[in-house]
């Protein structure tokens, strides 16, 4: 799939699931050289498809990671090998990247924008009027947030202020109305906060009770993610002096921790 007018190609990995939706989106930006955002999982067919698109676009200038979760980053060594040993720089917030990025860093045509929340070091990348949002914003549904909820909401508002044409998410379809999607994401988190405050005011204190009542719409498979997000909301309320005494805090499930 190629996005007309933006010189961006999408290669979707064959790893569908509750967290990955229809699969991880790998984005390839520009040409001669092109730039790869999130190579995806270590699936041979996916890596071959990404490498073929890179070759059609005149080779790669670099690989950028929004964050280090395996469904976005696992294919890095396989892709580097598939590109015939070309010296392709890896850019991310992680210390072991060839180029360590933070908000405001530039990597080829990509401007890194700090979007903490899903992971502490999560980045989005902006190229022109297009933002590659990783797991900060998905094409459908919401994301789980493990901390820094206030900073995450500020980052969403800042992305909205950029007047973007498209959001290219880590999972799900392209977002053609970025302002509406970003407003939806902020409103969803604030609505969840109101629901949480209501059940706290009603005396709920245990993690299970809070989830049962404030996240009653969460599917069973997504309950661990809901628990992680509950923790982020409680952290925000505590920082603002709005958390009652005696509230149980959830522990972050192993599979949802950043590497």
C-alpha positions, 0 to 999 in steps of 0.5 A: 500500500502506498499513500498517494501524495506523501511517498509513504509505503505500508508493509503490514506484518502477518502478526494479528492479535488483540494488541496488534490488531491486523498486524504491525505496520512498517512504514517506508518513507521517501526514496533514494534513500528511504527511511524505515519506521518500525521494522516489525516482528522477526517474520521472514515473509515480512522482512523480505517484503520490507527489504523488497520495498526498500530496494525499489525505493533506492536503498535505506538511509536508516531505521527509526524505532518508535519504541522497543517492543518486539512487535515493532523492533524484533526484525531489526537484525534480520532486516539489516542482513536482508539489505545486503550488509548496507550500513543502515543506522538504527535510531531510537531512544534506547542507549544501544541505538546507533543514533540516540534520539529524543524529542526534537531530534532529526533523523533524515526527514523524520522529526522525533516527537516525545510521546511517553506513556505506552513506554517511557521513551516512546517517540512519534516521527513527523515527516511533513504533514504525516506523523508515524505514531507507533503505539501512541495512537492506533488506527482503531481502539485505544492504547494501554498506557503504563505511566506518564499519563499527563505527559502523554495527554500533553503530547497528543495535544501537541500533535494535534496543534501541528495540523497534520494531514495523516496519522500512520499508526503502529497498528490499524488503518491510516487515520485521515482526520488526525485532529478528530482522532487525537481529540477522541484519544484525549477525551477517552482518557479524561472520560476514563478518569472521571469513571475511575474517580466515581468508583473511588468516591464510592469506596472501591480500593482494590485493583479487581474492583476498580477494573470491574467497575471503571473498565467494565468494557475491557475484553478479558484478553485486554484486562492486563493492559487495562490494569497497566493503564489503571496504574497510570491513572492512579499515578496521575491522580496521586501526583495531583493530590486527588488519590484517596488513601488505601488504594491498591496499585497494580503491578505491571505484567511482564509482557507489557514492560518495556525491554 
